[in-house]
Amino acid sequence: MSDAIWQPLHAELDAWAGAGRRVRLWLRDDDAVAPSPQLDALAKLSERHDLPVLLAVIPFLAEPALVERLRSAPLLLPSQHGAWHRNHAPQGEKKSEFGRHRPMEAVLADIDAAKQRLGDLFGPALLPVFVPPWNRIDPTIAAKLPALGFAGLSCFRNFALGPDGGPTLGNTDIDIMDWHGGRIGRPVAVLVEEIRAQLEQRRLSRSRDEAVLGLLLHHRDHDESAWAFLEGLLGLSVRHPAVAFGDPRVLFKA
């Protein structure tokens, strides 16, 4: 992969370093259910770069073999990805498992039963972080998550908690997959520009705090382009003084 593709991002990171600032890069991977060659590739990626990954596991589809596989992949940190990953939204609306389409009691019962199932599988290795399928959850439901034992919630860029609050929120910002163009990895140059623009926006904002940037992965769907992008980005990041890798256990105080 040409180094020229990465040059705009490298220049933006140089600007961060020149300003004495850092960005904390972290990874979330969705839809884990079973061991697979793709999961092995994700585990090797995390090990090569010493980078913990928040692994969102579908509770009622998860196979016991996944538990055994993760024993030898300590940097893949299991968390709860919904319940069944089922869409309850009516036709014409965006997909959602946890919108206002069912009684609150039924929704919370699903979340709690799914949490118990993952707890039985993973025990203390399970992070108390909730990841709703399709990154959608009604804020009134999100506000109930702490009472169910969740310390964190992860959705996607621009999701915000409602007036009743909720757990610690850590959204992802960049989805590396093209879901409408064939479930393939997005072009590297497009991803580089999107990350560069996101970082520039943060650098020019009034906040002087360390920024956090989350990447959304789906190991089961990654093609060669997706894996190559991740290797290129993480290789650049580990060498650059403006980048630090984030640990979901710290991010969510879990």
N, C-alpha and C positions, 0 to 999 in steps of 0.2 A: 504494500500500500504506500502510495507516494507521500513523502513527508510534507509536500506542499499542501496537501489537503488539510493537515493539522496546523498549518502556520497561523491562520487567523485566531484559533483558540490559544495557541502558544503565546501570541502577541498580547491577547487579553490577560492571560495569566501573568505575563511579565508586568503588565500595568498594575495588577493586584500586588505583586511582590514589590514593585516600586512604591506603592502606597503603604507598604508595611501591613498588608492585610492577607487573610487566608480564606479559602473556601473549603468546607468540609463536605466531601463526596461520600454518599452512601448508596447502597443497593438494596432493592426489594425485588423478590422474584415470586410470581403468583402461580397458583393452580397446581401445586405439588400434590401428588397422590400416591406415587409408587417409585421404586428404583427404576432407573433407565439409563441408557448411555448418555442422554442429554443431562440428566442429573449428575452423572459422573463428571461430565465436562464442566458443569457449574462448580462442583466441589473442587476440581483441579484448578479452576480459575481463581477461586477464593484462596486456595492454599498458595498458589504462586505469588499472589500479591498480598498475602496475609490480611485479607479483607473479609470481615464478617458480613453475612448476607441475611437479611430478614426473609425467611422462607414462609410464604403464606400457604398453609395446608388446608385443603377442603375437608372439613371434619368427617362427614358421613361417606366420603368416597376414599378416604385415606386407607391404605392397606398396611397391615402390621409389618410387612417387610420394609416399609419406609422407615419405621422406627429403628430397625436393625441397621439399615444403611447409614442413617445419620449418626449412629454411634461412632463411625469412623470418619465423619465429616463434621467436626465440632464447630467449624465456622459457619455452617448452615444452621440458622437459628429458627426453629419452628414457631409459627404463630397461627392465629385462627383466621381462615379465609371464608367468612360467611358460615353457612351450615351445609346446604346441599348444592350451592351455586345454581339455584333455580330462579328463573325470572317470574316475578309475581305482578309485574306491571301489565296493564291492559294493552291490547294491540294499539299501536300508534304512539305509545309512550316509550321513552328510553328504558332499556332493561334495568331492573333493580330487584334485588332480593329483600331489601330493607327500606322500602318506601312506605308511604301512607296508604297501602293497598290492602292491608289486613288489620285486624284488631291488634292494639299494642300488646295485649297479653299473649297472643299467639306468636308475635314476632319475638318478644323477649324470651318466651319459652323455647323457641327454636335456637336462639343464640346460647341460652344457658345449657340446653341439652347437648349442643355441639361442643361447647366448652368442656363439659364433663367428659365427652367422648375423647377429645384430644388429651385431656388431663390423664385419663386412664391409659392412653397410649404412650404419652411422652413424659408424664410425671413432671418433676421440677425443671426439665429441659425446655418446657413450653413457655415462651414469652407471653405475658399478659397483654398482647397487642391485637387489636381487631382490625382486619382488613376486609372491607365489604367488597363483594364481587362487583365488577364494573365501576369500582371506586365511588359508588353511590350509597348514601345512607341519609335518611331524613334527620335533620338536626335534633328533633324531639326524641328520636331513638338514640342518637349518639349521646345525648345528655344522660341516658339511663345506664350507659356502659360502666361507669365507675362502680355503681351499685352491684354489678354482676362480676366485679373483680378485675376489670380491665384498666391498665395503667396508661395504655396508648391506643391511638387510632391513626390509621394511615389511609389517605385517599389520594387524590391527584390535585395538581396545581389549581389554586383558587378556591378549593373547598374550605369553608369556614364553619366553625361551631356556631350554634345559635345562642340566644341570650341566656339560656340555662346552662351553657358550658358543656363540659364533657371531659374525657381523658386528655392527656398530652397529645397534641396533634403534630404529626410529622408527615406531610404530604410528599409524594414523589413529584418531580417536575418534568421529566423527559421520558417519553415512552419510545423505546427503540424499535418497536414493531409497527409495520404498516398493515393494519387489520382490514382495510378496505381494498387494498391493492394486491391481495393474495396471501395474507398472513405471512409476510416475508419481512426481513430486516430492512429498515428504512435506509436510503442511501447515506453513506458516511458523510459526504459533504453537507447534506441537509442537516444531519444531526450535529455536526460540528458547528454550523452556523446557529442552530437553535440554542446550543449550550453557550456559545459565545455571546449571543444576544441576551440570554438570561443572566449571565455573569456581568455583562456591561450594565444592565439595568440595576443590579444589586450594587455594583461598584459606585454608580453615580447617585444612588439614593442617599438620603441623609443619615441612614443608620451606619454606624461605624463598627457594628458587631461583626463577628465572624459569620459568614453566610453558610447556609446549608443547601446542598443541591442533591436531590434524590433521583436515581435512575430506576425506571420500572422495567423489569425483565419478565420473560415468560419462557423458561428454559425448554419446555416441551415443544415450542414453536420456532425456536431459533434455527436459522439457516446459517450458511457459512458467512454471509455478510454480517449478520448480527454478532456472531462470535468474533469475527475479525475486528469489528468496531470496538467491542469491549476490550479486546487485547490491546488495541491501539490506544484507546483512551486511558486505560489503567497503566499502561507502560509510560505514557506521557505524564500522567499524574504522579506516579511514584517518584519520578525524577525532578519534579518541579517544586520549588520551595513555597509556592503559593497554595499548594494543595495538601490537605490531610485527609486520610480515610476516616469515615465515621463508623461508629459501632452502634447498632440499633439499641443495645442494652443501655447505652449512655443517652442516646437521643430520646428514648422514651422513658428514661428513669426506671427501667424494668429490672 
